[in-house]
């Protein structure tokens, strides 16, 4: 758990430094999206479409993976 939190903290610090650097260069998220030919609404739509595709597939896969994991977990020899 500590490694996860340490990694998350590192990502937050690096993101803060990067954001400050981009802000010093007078760049905003809207400017970068505009240069890529995207709008915030288009990005949101793409994220929604991705979630609509991914969530049912995750649920479908978990219907197989979770029971198999449970059987393997229950049939493992006890640890000493």
C-alpha positions as CSV (number, residue, x, y, z in Angstrom):
1,X,0.0,0.0,0.0
2,X,2.9,2.3,0.8
3,X,4.4,1.8,-2.7
4,X,1.1,2.7,-4.3
5,X,0.7,5.9,-2.3
6,X,4.4,6.8,-2.9
7,X,3.8,6.3,-6.7
8,X,0.6,8.3,-6.6
9,X,2.4,11.1,-4.8
10,X,5.2,11.2,-7.4
11,X,2.7,11.4,-10.2
12,X,1.0,14.3,-8.4
13,X,4.2,16.2,-7.9
14,X,5.4,15.7,-11.5
15,X,2.0,16.7,-12.8
16,X,2.2,19.9,-10.7
17,X,5.6,20.8,-12.0
18,X,4.6,20.1,-15.6
19,X,1.4,22.2,-15.2
20,X,3.4,25.0,-13.7
21,X,5.9,24.9,-16.6
22,X,3.1,24.9,-19.2
23,X,1.5,27.8,-17.4
24,X,4.7,29.7,-17.5
25,X,4.7,29.2,-21.3
26,X,1.1,30.5,-21.5
27,X,-0.3,27.2,-22.6
28,X,-3.6,25.9,-21.4
29,X,-5.5,22.7,-21.9
30,X,-7.9,24.4,-24.3
31,X,-4.9,25.7,-26.4
32,X,-3.4,22.2,-26.6
33,X,-6.7,20.6,-27.6
34,X,-7.3,23.3,-30.2
35,X,-3.9,22.6,-31.7
36,X,-4.9,18.9,-31.9
37,X,-8.2,19.8,-33.6
38,X,-10.3,18.7,-30.6
39,X,-12.8,20.5,-28.4
40,X,-13.5,19.7,-24.8
41,X,-17.0,18.5,-25.8
42,X,-15.4,16.1,-28.4
43,X,-13.0,14.7,-25.8
44,X,-15.8,14.2,-23.3
45,X,-17.8,12.4,-26.1
46,X,-14.8,10.1,-26.9
47,X,-14.4,9.3,-23.2
48,X,-18.1,8.4,-22.9
49,X,-17.9,6.2,-25.9
50,X,-14.9,4.5,-24.5
51,X,-16.6,3.9,-21.2
52,X,-19.7,2.6,-22.9
53,X,-17.6,0.1,-24.7
54,X,-15.2,-0.9,-21.8
55,X,-17.6,-1.3,-18.9
56,X,-19.7,-4.1,-20.4
57,X,-16.6,-5.9,-21.5
58,X,-15.1,-5.6,-18.1
59,X,-18.2,-7.0,-16.5
60,X,-18.4,-9.9,-19.0
61,X,-14.7,-10.8,-18.4
62,X,-15.1,-10.7,-14.7
63,X,-18.0,-13.2,-14.9
64,X,-15.4,-15.7,-16.0
65,X,-12.3,-14.5,-14.2
66,X,-13.7,-14.1,-10.7
67,X,-15.2,-17.6,-10.3
68,X,-12.0,-19.2,-11.7
69,X,-9.9,-17.1,-9.3
70,X,-12.2,-18.1,-6.4
71,X,-11.9,-21.9,-7.2
72,X,-8.1,-21.6,-7.5
73,X,-7.9,-19.6,-4.3
74,X,-10.0,-22.2,-2.4
75,X,-8.1,-25.2,-3.7
76,X,-4.6,-23.9,-2.9
77,X,-2.7,-25.8,-0.3
78,X,-2.6,-23.9,3.1
79,X,0.4,-21.8,3.8
80,X,2.6,-22.8,6.7
